[in-house]
Amino acid sequence: QSLKQQFPIDSKKERIFIMTSKQRAYLRGLANTIDPIFQIGKNGLTDVLIQQLDDALEARELIKITVLETAPENVKDLGNKISERTNSIFVQAVGNKITLFRQKKKNSKINLPN
């Protein structure tokens, strides 16, 4: 699957790329060096948190989130919900950490391998 193949993600008709395993591995490697910048706790996903995550993805492209034990849902479910609501790619969930990626439309700092 190439980056040219795309699929609709929400009602706004925005589109994201289908990730190859090579691209996902590349992002996982980049994620090893970054620290989590958000925590999800007992309040779960709120509209304010989603907006902050959306802003962080626009600024950084690749972010990590820590899910606390008090969170109402498991890590993978939260990762999938966040990726849907922020139009991002759920890269991985390792332990209690979620990694998300959304490439900037212009001036992207992360160039995915083919």
GIVENGI-V823249 format. One record per helix or strand of 3 or more residues. SS is the DSSP state (a for helix, b for strand). FROM is the first residue (numbers start at 1). LEN is the number of residues. If there is no record, write none. Layout:
BEGIN
<<SS | FROM | LEN> <SS | FROM | LEN>>
END
This chain:
BEGIN
<<b | 6 | 3> <b | 15 | 3> <a | 21 | 11> <b | 38 | 3> <a | 47 | 14> <b | 62 | 6> <a | 75 | 12> <b | 89 | 6> <b | 97 | 5>>
END
